[in-house]
């Protein structure tokens, strides 16, 4: 009934200079002909808080899935991601399809 959209972290050349696990705000935007559909995803606010609060007395994270998604990638792409199960309904898609394709723009909101 809906299109799902998820963002997975990938390895990059500056990973050693970044703070891990990733915490921030992403904007996922589906580009349309004359308008856009935009949703903001807060990674870290509730997801990482839940992962951190689920750590045991030794500091091991018991919510492995949430913690792994935001951790520094050890492979080319983390195998899980953050996103929306119901980003946009199938009924609204025709406004966004161009040449049988959908175009997304994903932006990290500057924290500065």
N, C-alpha and C positions, 0 to 999 in steps of 0.2 A: 504493500500500500504506500510505502514511502521509500525515498532514496536515503541510504545511510552514508555518512561521511566520517572518515577517521584519519587522523594524522599520526604517522609513525616517525620517530626520531631516527636519523641516519648518521653514520660516521662522517666526520668532517675534519679538515686539516687543522682547525683551531680548537678541537675538543679538549686538549690538554690545558687550554687557557680559560675554559668555561667552568662555571659552578654547577656541580651535579649533586643530587638529581635536578633535572630541569624543573623550574617553577616559573610560571609566567602567564601571560594572557595572549591568546591567539584569536584572530578574527578570520573566520572562514566565510568566504563570499562566493556565491554562485552568480556568475556574470550573465546578465540577460541582454536582450536587444535594446531596450530603452530604460531598464532599471535593474537593480541587483537585489538579491536576497542575502542578507548578512546575519550571521550569528556569531556571538563571542563565546569563546571557550576559556574558562579559567582553570589552568593546570597549576595545581599547588594549593589553591585555596581549600577545597574540600577533599580532593583526591589524595594529595600528598599528606594532608593532615590525618586522613583516615589511615594511610599507610604507616605514618610515623607513630600514631597512637596504637597501632597494632603490633609494635615491636615488643618482643619479650624482654625479660630482665637482662639478657645478655646483649640486647641491642639488635637481635635478628628480627627482620621484618616478617611478620606472619601473613601480611597481605602482599604476597610475592608479586601477584599480577600488577597491581597498581604501582608498586615500587619499581618493578622492572621496566614498565612503560616509560618512566621518566628518568631512568638511570642512563649513564653514559653507555652508548651502544658498544657492545663487544663484538658484534657481527656488523655487516654492512648496513642492515636495517634491524631495528628492534622488532620483535615478532608480535608485539601488541601495540595498541595506540589509544588515543583519546579522540572522542568525537561525539556524534549525534546519531542515534539509531533512526530517528525520524526527522531528518534535516528538511525535507520538502516532500509534499505528497505527489504521487504520480499524476494526479489531476492538474497540478500546477506546472508540470515539466515542460509542456509545449512552448511556454513563454521563454524558456531558457535553451532549448535545443537549437543548434545551428550546425548544419552539415552532419547530422546524426551524432553530434558531440556536445558535451557539457564542458564549460570552462569555469574553473575555480581559481580564486586568488586566496592564498593563505599568508597572513601577515602577523608577525609578532608585534604586539603593541609595546612601544618603548616605555620602559619603567622610569625613565629619567625625567 
